[in-house]
Amino acid sequence: MENRNNISELILLGLSQKKEIELLCFSLFLLCYIAILIGNLLVMISITCSQLINQSMYFFLSYLSLSDICYTSTVTPKLIVDLLAEKKTISYNGCMTQLFTMHFFGGIEVFILTGMAYDRYVAICKPLHYTVIMSRQKCDAVIAASCARGFLHSFGQFLLAIFLPYCGPNEIDHYFCDVYPLLKLACTDTSRIGLLVIANSGLMGLVTFVVLLLSYTVILHTVRSTSAENRYKALSTCSSHITVVVFFFAPLLFIYIRPATTLPEDKVFALFYTIIAPMLNPLIYTLRNMEMKNAIKKLWCRMIGSKEIN
C-alpha cells in the first residue's frame, strides 16, 4: 500500500506536445462535444416526447444516446480543458474514478448495442412473436442487465488497476486514464494482469462483436425472401446499426485484444470510441429514418409554438 501511495498525482502527456496542434484540437473537440450533447439530447427528448418510446428499438436508442453522453463526458471535458493547460495532471483518486466510470458506461453501451441487435433479429426473423418477446418488461430487463454487466466489467478493470503498486514514473502517455497505460507505471510484473485485461475487455469485446455480426448476417439472409419494400426497410435499419457497431468496436478491439502494450496510435484510435462514435450515432440513426425525422420535426414545431404563445 505504501508503494501505491508514492504516486498521488499523475501527469497526462495528452494527444500532442505541439501547442499549435493542441489549440486546433481544442476548437475541434469543443465543437464535437457540443455536437454530442445537442445531437444525443435531441434524440432522447424526441423519442421520450413521442409515441416512439413505446417501440423497443427507439426505447433502446434513447438509452444508447444517454450512455453516449455519460461515456464521452468521463473523458472529453477534461481532454478539452487539458488542451489549454501547460501541465496536464490528474489525481490518483481522479484517475481511478475516470477508469471506473469510463469502462462502466462503455460496458453499458456495448450491451445496449447487443440488445438492439437482438431486437432487430426478433422483429425481422420472428415478427409474429415480436410484441410478446420484446415487451416493455423485457426491454427494462435488458437495460437493467446492461447496467449490471457494465458494472461488473468496470469493477473488474478497477480492481486490476487499484491493487497494483505504483512507485514511478508518474507520466501517462495518453489523454485519459486506462488500464494499459497504468500497467507501464506499476513496479511489478504485470504480464498476468495484462492477460486478465485481455479476458475482461478484449475477449468480451470480440465475442460481442462476433455475435452482433452473426445476428445481422442472419437478418440479412432472412430478408432475402421478403418483398422489396421490407428488404429496403430492413437493410436501411441494419446498415445504421452495423455502421455504429463497426465505428465503436473496430478501434476498441485494436487496443484491447492484443497483449498488454501501448502504441502511439492508441490515442488516435481511442478518439473513435470516446468522441467520434458518440458524435456520429445521432446522425447515423436519424438521417435515413423517417420516424425519427418526423419526431424531431414535431418536437421542433412544439418548441416554436410554445415560444409564439409566450
ZICOR-V308679 format. One record per residue. N is the residue number from 1. RES is the residue in three letters. PHI is phi in degrees with one decimal (NA if undefined). PSI is psi in whole degrees, 0 to 359 (999 if undefined). D_CENTER is the distance of its C-alpha to the mean C-alpha in Angstrom with 1 decimal. Layout:
n=N res=RES phi=PHI psi=PSI d_center=D_CENTER
n=N res=RES phi=PHI psi=PSI d_center=D_CENTER
This chain:
n=1 res=MET phi=NA psi=327 d_center=32.8
n=2 res=GLU phi=-64.9 psi=316 d_center=35.0
n=3 res=ASN phi=-58.4 psi=318 d_center=33.4
n=4 res=ARG phi=-65.1 psi=327 d_center=29.9
n=5 res=ASN phi=-82.7 psi=359 d_center=31.3
n=6 res=ASN phi=-65.2 psi=337 d_center=32.7
n=7 res=ILE phi=-110.8 psi=110 d_center=29.4
n=8 res=SER phi=-104.6 psi=345 d_center=28.8
n=9 res=GLU phi=-141.9 psi=141 d_center=26.9
n=10 res=LEU phi=-117.7 psi=147 d_center=24.7
n=11 res=ILE phi=-106.1 psi=123 d_center=24.8
n=12 res=LEU phi=-91.9 psi=123 d_center=21.7
n=13 res=LEU phi=-76.4 psi=342 d_center=23.1
n=14 res=GLY phi=77.5 psi=192 d_center=20.3
n=15 res=LEU phi=-76.8 psi=323 d_center=19.8
n=16 res=SER phi=-152.4 psi=156 d_center=23.5
n=17 res=GLN phi=-95.4 psi=355 d_center=26.9
n=18 res=LYS phi=-91.5 psi=126 d_center=28.3
n=19 res=LYS phi=-64.6 psi=323 d_center=28.6
n=20 res=GLU phi=-63.3 psi=318 d_center=28.8
n=21 res=ILE phi=-67.5 psi=321 d_center=25.5
n=22 res=GLU phi=-64.2 psi=320 d_center=23.9
n=23 res=LEU phi=-65.3 psi=321 d_center=25.5
n=24 res=LEU phi=-65.4 psi=316 d_center=24.3
n=25 res=CYS phi=-64.9 psi=325 d_center=20.7
n=26 res=PHE phi=-57.7 psi=309 d_center=21.2
n=27 res=SER phi=-63.1 psi=317 d_center=22.2
n=28 res=LEU phi=-65.5 psi=311 d_center=19.5
n=29 res=PHE phi=-74.0 psi=332 d_center=16.5
n=30 res=LEU phi=-64.4 psi=315 d_center=18.2
n=31 res=LEU phi=-63.6 psi=320 d_center=18.5
n=32 res=CYS phi=-62.7 psi=318 d_center=14.9
n=33 res=TYR phi=-67.1 psi=320 d_center=13.8
n=34 res=ILE phi=-62.6 psi=318 d_center=16.6
n=35 res=ALA phi=-63.6 psi=321 d_center=15.4
n=36 res=ILE phi=-62.3 psi=313 d_center=11.9
n=37 res=LEU phi=-64.3 psi=311 d_center=13.8
n=38 res=ILE phi=-64.8 psi=311 d_center=16.5
n=39 res=GLY phi=-62.2 psi=312 d_center=14.8
n=40 res=ASN phi=-73.1 psi=324 d_center=12.4
n=41 res=LEU phi=-65.0 psi=321 d_center=15.3
n=42 res=LEU phi=-62.1 psi=317 d_center=17.6
n=43 res=VAL phi=-63.5 psi=314 d_center=15.9
n=44 res=MET phi=-60.2 psi=310 d_center=15.8
n=45 res=ILE phi=-67.4 psi=319 d_center=19.4
n=46 res=SER phi=-61.9 psi=320 d_center=20.7
n=47 res=ILE phi=-72.4 psi=315 d_center=19.7
n=48 res=THR phi=-64.6 psi=325 d_center=20.8
n=49 res=CYS phi=-92.5 psi=15 d_center=24.1
n=50 res=SER phi=-135.1 psi=178 d_center=25.0
n=51 res=GLN phi=-72.7 psi=350 d_center=26.0
n=52 res=LEU phi=-62.4 psi=336 d_center=22.7
n=53 res=ILE phi=-62.6 psi=339 d_center=21.4
n=54 res=ASN phi=-82.1 psi=351 d_center=23.9
n=55 res=GLN phi=-97.4 psi=131 d_center=22.3
n=56 res=SER phi=-60.2 psi=323 d_center=19.7
n=57 res=MET phi=-59.8 psi=316 d_center=17.6
n=58 res=TYR phi=-78.3 psi=332 d_center=17.3
n=59 res=PHE phi=-59.5 psi=313 d_center=17.1
n=60 res=PHE phi=-66.7 psi=322 d_center=13.8
n=61 res=LEU phi=-62.8 psi=322 d_center=12.7
n=62 res=SER phi=-64.3 psi=321 d_center=13.6
n=63 res=TYR phi=-73.7 psi=329 d_center=11.5
n=64 res=LEU phi=-63.7 psi=318 d_center=8.4
n=65 res=SER phi=-63.8 psi=320 d_center=9.4
n=66 res=LEU phi=-64.1 psi=316 d_center=10.1
n=67 res=SER phi=-67.1 psi=327 d_center=6.9
n=68 res=ASP phi=-60.8 psi=314 d_center=5.5
n=69 res=ILE phi=-62.4 psi=312 d_center=8.8
n=70 res=CYS phi=-65.4 psi=318 d_center=8.8
n=71 res=TYR phi=-63.7 psi=308 d_center=5.8
n=72 res=THR phi=-68.9 psi=334 d_center=7.3
n=73 res=SER phi=-73.0 psi=345 d_center=10.6
n=74 res=THR phi=-76.1 psi=343 d_center=10.8
n=75 res=VAL phi=-123.3 psi=311 d_center=11.3
n=76 res=THR phi=-62.9 psi=313 d_center=12.4
n=77 res=PRO phi=-56.7 psi=317 d_center=15.5
n=78 res=LYS phi=-68.1 psi=322 d_center=17.0
n=79 res=LEU phi=-59.2 psi=316 d_center=16.5
n=80 res=ILE phi=-63.5 psi=315 d_center=18.3
n=81 res=VAL phi=-64.2 psi=317 d_center=21.0
n=82 res=ASP phi=-65.3 psi=333 d_center=21.5
n=83 res=LEU phi=-64.2 psi=339 d_center=22.2
n=84 res=LEU phi=-100.9 psi=354 d_center=25.3
n=85 res=ALA phi=-89.3 psi=144 d_center=26.3
n=86 res=GLU phi=-71.0 psi=320 d_center=29.0
n=87 res=LYS phi=-125.5 psi=121 d_center=27.8
n=88 res=LYS phi=-97.1 psi=106 d_center=24.1
n=89 res=THR phi=-123.2 psi=158 d_center=24.3
n=90 res=ILE phi=-148.1 psi=139 d_center=22.3
n=91 res=SER phi=-70.1 psi=161 d_center=24.1
n=92 res=TYR phi=-60.3 psi=315 d_center=23.8
n=93 res=ASN phi=-64.7 psi=320 d_center=22.7
n=94 res=GLY phi=-64.1 psi=323 d_center=20.2
n=95 res=CYS phi=-64.2 psi=314 d_center=18.8
n=96 res=MET phi=-66.9 psi=324 d_center=18.6
n=97 res=THR phi=-65.5 psi=317 d_center=17.0
n=98 res=GLN phi=-63.5 psi=318 d_center=14.3
n=99 res=LEU phi=-58.5 psi=313 d_center=13.8
n=100 res=PHE phi=-65.7 psi=310 d_center=13.7
n=101 res=THR phi=-67.2 psi=323 d_center=11.5
n=102 res=MET phi=-64.1 psi=315 d_center=8.7
n=103 res=HIS phi=-73.1 psi=333 d_center=9.0
n=104 res=PHE phi=-65.8 psi=306 d_center=9.7
n=105 res=PHE phi=-71.5 psi=329 d_center=6.8
n=106 res=GLY phi=-64.9 psi=318 d_center=4.5
n=107 res=GLY phi=-63.0 psi=318 d_center=7.6
n=108 res=ILE phi=-58.6 psi=316 d_center=7.9
n=109 res=GLU phi=-62.7 psi=318 d_center=5.1
n=110 res=VAL phi=-58.0 psi=314 d_center=6.9
n=111 res=PHE phi=-77.5 psi=333 d_center=10.1
n=112 res=ILE phi=-67.5 psi=319 d_center=9.8
n=113 res=LEU phi=-60.1 psi=324 d_center=9.5
n=114 res=THR phi=-66.4 psi=318 d_center=12.4
n=115 res=GLY phi=-62.2 psi=321 d_center=14.2
n=116 res=MET phi=-66.4 psi=322 d_center=14.0
n=117 res=ALA phi=-65.4 psi=319 d_center=15.5
n=118 res=TYR phi=-64.9 psi=321 d_center=18.2
n=119 res=ASP phi=-59.8 psi=315 d_center=19.0
n=120 res=ARG phi=-67.3 psi=324 d_center=19.8
n=121 res=TYR phi=-61.9 psi=313 d_center=21.7
n=122 res=VAL phi=-65.7 psi=318 d_center=23.8
n=123 res=ALA phi=-62.2 psi=324 d_center=24.4
n=124 res=ILE phi=-96.1 psi=321 d_center=25.7
n=125 res=CYS phi=-91.5 psi=336 d_center=27.3
n=126 res=LYS phi=-134.8 psi=60 d_center=28.6
n=127 res=PRO phi=-62.0 psi=328 d_center=29.2
n=128 res=LEU phi=-69.7 psi=335 d_center=32.2
n=129 res=HIS phi=-104.4 psi=6 d_center=30.3
n=130 res=TYR phi=-59.4 psi=309 d_center=27.1
n=131 res=THR phi=-64.7 psi=331 d_center=28.0
n=132 res=VAL phi=-77.4 psi=314 d_center=29.1
n=133 res=ILE phi=-68.9 psi=315 d_center=26.2
n=134 res=MET phi=-101.0 psi=53 d_center=23.4
n=135 res=SER phi=-71.9 psi=167 d_center=25.2
n=136 res=ARG phi=-61.7 psi=324 d_center=23.7
n=137 res=GLN phi=-62.6 psi=319 d_center=24.3
n=138 res=LYS phi=-67.1 psi=320 d_center=22.4
n=139 res=CYS phi=-64.1 psi=317 d_center=19.4
n=140 res=ASP phi=-60.6 psi=321 d_center=19.6
n=141 res=ALA phi=-66.0 psi=323 d_center=19.9
n=142 res=VAL phi=-63.7 psi=317 d_center=16.8
n=143 res=ILE phi=-65.1 psi=317 d_center=14.7
n=144 res=ALA phi=-62.9 psi=318 d_center=16.9
n=145 res=ALA phi=-65.8 psi=323 d_center=16.4
n=146 res=SER phi=-62.5 psi=317 d_center=12.6
n=147 res=CYS phi=-65.1 psi=317 d_center=13.1
n=148 res=ALA phi=-64.8 psi=317 d_center=15.8
n=149 res=ARG phi=-69.1 psi=322 d_center=14.2
n=150 res=GLY phi=-61.6 psi=320 d_center=11.2
n=151 res=PHE phi=-65.6 psi=315 d_center=14.2
n=152 res=LEU phi=-62.5 psi=319 d_center=16.2
n=153 res=HIS phi=-63.4 psi=310 d_center=13.7
n=154 res=SER phi=-68.0 psi=324 d_center=13.2
n=155 res=PHE phi=-65.5 psi=324 d_center=16.9
n=156 res=GLY phi=-63.7 psi=315 d_center=17.8
n=157 res=GLN phi=-62.7 psi=319 d_center=16.2
n=158 res=PHE phi=-61.3 psi=315 d_center=17.8
n=159 res=LEU phi=-65.3 psi=321 d_center=21.1
n=160 res=LEU phi=-61.8 psi=325 d_center=21.2
n=161 res=ALA phi=-86.6 psi=321 d_center=20.8
n=162 res=ILE phi=-76.1 psi=337 d_center=23.0
n=163 res=PHE phi=-93.2 psi=4 d_center=26.0
n=164 res=LEU phi=-78.9 psi=144 d_center=26.4
n=165 res=PRO phi=-83.6 psi=122 d_center=29.4
n=166 res=TYR phi=-110.0 psi=122 d_center=28.6
n=167 res=CYS phi=-134.1 psi=25 d_center=31.7
n=168 res=GLY phi=101.5 psi=157 d_center=30.8
n=169 res=PRO phi=-68.7 psi=174 d_center=30.1
n=170 res=ASN phi=-114.1 psi=25 d_center=27.5
n=171 res=GLU phi=-102.8 psi=128 d_center=25.8
n=172 res=ILE phi=-107.6 psi=121 d_center=22.1
n=173 res=ASP phi=-83.1 psi=67 d_center=21.7
n=174 res=HIS phi=-162.1 psi=176 d_center=18.1
n=175 res=TYR phi=-105.3 psi=3 d_center=16.7
n=176 res=PHE phi=-152.2 psi=168 d_center=14.9
n=177 res=CYS phi=-83.9 psi=123 d_center=15.9
n=178 res=ASP phi=-138.7 psi=169 d_center=14.7
n=179 res=VAL phi=-65.3 psi=309 d_center=16.8
n=180 res=TYR phi=-59.6 psi=313 d_center=18.3
n=181 res=PRO phi=-61.4 psi=327 d_center=19.6
n=182 res=LEU phi=-70.5 psi=328 d_center=20.9
n=183 res=LEU phi=-61.0 psi=330 d_center=22.8
n=184 res=LYS phi=-69.0 psi=339 d_center=24.8
n=185 res=LEU phi=-90.1 psi=348 d_center=26.1
n=186 res=ALA phi=-74.6 psi=139 d_center=27.4
n=187 res=CYS phi=-98.4 psi=54 d_center=31.1
n=188 res=THR phi=-158.3 psi=168 d_center=31.2
n=189 res=ASP phi=-71.1 psi=122 d_center=30.5
n=190 res=THR phi=-112.0 psi=17 d_center=26.8
n=191 res=SER phi=-63.3 psi=318 d_center=27.1
n=192 res=ARG phi=-70.2 psi=322 d_center=26.7
n=193 res=ILE phi=-61.7 psi=321 d_center=23.8
n=194 res=GLY phi=-59.9 psi=320 d_center=22.2
n=195 res=LEU phi=-65.7 psi=323 d_center=22.9
n=196 res=LEU phi=-67.3 psi=324 d_center=21.3
n=197 res=VAL phi=-64.3 psi=318 d_center=18.0
n=198 res=ILE phi=-60.9 psi=318 d_center=18.2
n=199 res=ALA phi=-65.9 psi=320 d_center=18.9
n=200 res=ASN phi=-79.1 psi=323 d_center=16.2
n=201 res=SER phi=-107.0 psi=306 d_center=13.3
n=202 res=GLY phi=-64.0 psi=306 d_center=14.8
n=203 res=LEU phi=-67.6 psi=323 d_center=16.8
n=204 res=MET phi=-60.1 psi=315 d_center=14.3
n=205 res=GLY phi=-65.9 psi=319 d_center=11.8
n=206 res=LEU phi=-65.8 psi=313 d_center=15.0
n=207 res=VAL phi=-61.4 psi=316 d_center=16.5
n=208 res=THR phi=-62.8 psi=317 d_center=13.6
n=209 res=PHE phi=-61.8 psi=315 d_center=13.5
n=210 res=VAL phi=-63.9 psi=317 d_center=17.3
n=211 res=VAL phi=-60.9 psi=318 d_center=17.5
n=212 res=LEU phi=-63.4 psi=314 d_center=15.4
n=213 res=LEU phi=-63.9 psi=319 d_center=17.6
n=214 res=LEU phi=-63.6 psi=319 d_center=20.7
n=215 res=SER phi=-64.0 psi=319 d_center=20.0
n=216 res=TYR phi=-72.5 psi=330 d_center=19.7
n=217 res=THR phi=-65.0 psi=317 d_center=22.8
n=218 res=VAL phi=-62.7 psi=319 d_center=24.7
n=219 res=ILE phi=-61.9 psi=312 d_center=23.8
n=220 res=LEU phi=-64.9 psi=327 d_center=25.0
n=221 res=HIS phi=-68.8 psi=322 d_center=28.1
n=222 res=THR phi=-67.4 psi=320 d_center=28.9
n=223 res=VAL phi=-74.7 psi=353 d_center=28.9
n=224 res=ARG phi=-63.3 psi=331 d_center=31.4
n=225 res=SER phi=-93.6 psi=4 d_center=34.2
n=226 res=THR phi=-95.6 psi=179 d_center=33.3
n=227 res=SER phi=-68.5 psi=163 d_center=34.6
n=228 res=ALA phi=-62.1 psi=323 d_center=33.5
n=229 res=GLU phi=-66.0 psi=313 d_center=32.0
n=230 res=ASN phi=-65.2 psi=325 d_center=29.9
n=231 res=ARG phi=-63.6 psi=315 d_center=28.9
n=232 res=TYR phi=-63.8 psi=317 d_center=27.7
n=233 res=LYS phi=-63.8 psi=317 d_center=25.7
n=234 res=ALA phi=-66.4 psi=317 d_center=24.0
n=235 res=LEU phi=-64.9 psi=322 d_center=23.4
n=236 res=SER phi=-63.5 psi=315 d_center=22.0
n=237 res=THR phi=-68.2 psi=313 d_center=19.5
n=238 res=CYS phi=-67.2 psi=325 d_center=18.5
n=239 res=SER phi=-63.3 psi=323 d_center=18.3
n=240 res=SER phi=-63.2 psi=314 d_center=15.6
n=241 res=HIS phi=-64.1 psi=316 d_center=13.6
n=242 res=ILE phi=-63.8 psi=321 d_center=14.4
n=243 res=THR phi=-60.3 psi=314 d_center=13.5
n=244 res=VAL phi=-62.4 psi=316 d_center=9.9
n=245 res=VAL phi=-60.7 psi=314 d_center=9.9
n=246 res=VAL phi=-66.1 psi=316 d_center=11.8
n=247 res=PHE phi=-58.9 psi=323 d_center=9.9
n=248 res=PHE phi=-83.3 psi=315 d_center=6.7
n=249 res=PHE phi=-84.5 psi=325 d_center=9.2
n=250 res=ALA phi=-57.7 psi=307 d_center=12.2
n=251 res=PRO phi=-68.3 psi=328 d_center=11.5
n=252 res=LEU phi=-63.3 psi=317 d_center=9.8
n=253 res=LEU phi=-68.3 psi=325 d_center=13.0
n=254 res=PHE phi=-58.0 psi=323 d_center=15.1
n=255 res=ILE phi=-84.4 psi=317 d_center=14.5
n=256 res=TYR phi=-99.0 psi=347 d_center=14.5
n=257 res=ILE phi=-87.6 psi=346 d_center=17.0
n=258 res=ARG phi=-92.1 psi=170 d_center=19.8
n=259 res=PRO phi=-57.8 psi=161 d_center=22.2
n=260 res=ALA phi=-66.2 psi=90 d_center=21.5
n=261 res=THR phi=-151.2 psi=158 d_center=22.0
n=262 res=THR phi=-115.6 psi=144 d_center=20.5
n=263 res=LEU phi=-123.2 psi=154 d_center=21.2
n=264 res=PRO phi=-58.3 psi=330 d_center=21.4
n=265 res=GLU phi=-71.4 psi=344 d_center=19.1
n=266 res=ASP phi=-56.9 psi=321 d_center=16.2
n=267 res=LYS phi=-64.6 psi=322 d_center=15.6
n=268 res=VAL phi=-69.7 psi=315 d_center=15.6
n=269 res=PHE phi=-64.8 psi=325 d_center=13.2
n=270 res=ALA phi=-63.7 psi=331 d_center=10.7
n=271 res=LEU phi=-61.3 psi=329 d_center=11.0
n=272 res=PHE phi=-64.1 psi=314 d_center=9.5
n=273 res=TYR phi=-92.4 psi=348 d_center=5.9
n=274 res=THR phi=-96.2 psi=333 d_center=6.5
n=275 res=ILE phi=-127.3 psi=307 d_center=8.7
n=276 res=ILE phi=-66.6 psi=312 d_center=9.8
n=277 res=ALA phi=-61.3 psi=312 d_center=7.3
n=278 res=PRO phi=-61.1 psi=331 d_center=6.6
n=279 res=MET phi=-75.9 psi=322 d_center=10.3
n=280 res=LEU phi=-83.1 psi=337 d_center=11.4
n=281 res=ASN phi=-52.9 psi=311 d_center=9.9
n=282 res=PRO phi=-60.0 psi=322 d_center=12.8
n=283 res=LEU phi=-67.5 psi=315 d_center=15.2
n=284 res=ILE phi=-62.0 psi=319 d_center=14.6
n=285 res=TYR phi=-82.2 psi=347 d_center=15.0
n=286 res=THR phi=-111.7 psi=334 d_center=18.0
n=287 res=LEU phi=-60.1 psi=321 d_center=20.0
n=288 res=ARG phi=-111.3 psi=19 d_center=21.6
n=289 res=ASN phi=-116.7 psi=106 d_center=21.4
n=290 res=MET phi=-65.7 psi=325 d_center=24.7
n=291 res=GLU phi=-64.3 psi=319 d_center=23.9
n=292 res=MET phi=-68.2 psi=319 d_center=21.0
n=293 res=LYS phi=-60.6 psi=317 d_center=23.3
n=294 res=ASN phi=-66.1 psi=321 d_center=26.1
n=295 res=ALA phi=-63.8 psi=319 d_center=24.1
n=296 res=ILE phi=-66.4 psi=319 d_center=23.1
n=297 res=LYS phi=-61.8 psi=316 d_center=26.8
n=298 res=LYS phi=-63.1 psi=318 d_center=28.1
n=299 res=LEU phi=-63.2 psi=317 d_center=26.0
n=300 res=TRP phi=-62.8 psi=318 d_center=27.3
n=301 res=CYS phi=-64.4 psi=321 d_center=30.8
n=302 res=ARG phi=-62.9 psi=316 d_center=30.7
n=303 res=MET phi=-63.7 psi=316 d_center=29.7
n=304 res=ILE phi=-65.9 psi=318 d_center=32.5
n=305 res=GLY phi=-63.5 psi=319 d_center=34.9
n=306 res=SER phi=-68.3 psi=326 d_center=34.4
n=307 res=LYS phi=-66.4 psi=320 d_center=35.0
n=308 res=GLU phi=-66.0 psi=322 d_center=38.1
n=309 res=ILE phi=-65.1 psi=318 d_center=39.5
n=310 res=ASN phi=-69.5 psi=999 d_center=38.9
